[in-house]
Amino acid sequence: MVTVLSMDFITSDPAVRGGRPCIAGTGIRVLDIAAARLFQDQSPDEIAAAYDLSLAQVYAALAYYYEHKSTLDEDLRAEIARARALKEQRVGSEPPFLFG
């Protein structure tokens, strides 16, 4: 008989990051880890050090990302679109004047 073993490193909680998949016990999204690997070309060791995670947590996040790639890539595209829209609106580009 085959027993499938599971590692419980990834959670989803509507009260944390809008229910997006996160590393258990943290607010660090799977997408944050995937972006660090894919766009910043950070190694799993560098990501673990930067986020104060174990390698197991980093690899679990990457495995989850690749298992759910299409859904998470869609979420990433939506975030990029929101950021571009805010940039076009110049939200946050005008500093408040200190002296009247």
Helices and strands as residue ranges (DSSP letters): E 10-11, G 17-19, E 22-23, H 30-38, H 44-51, H 55-67, H 69-88
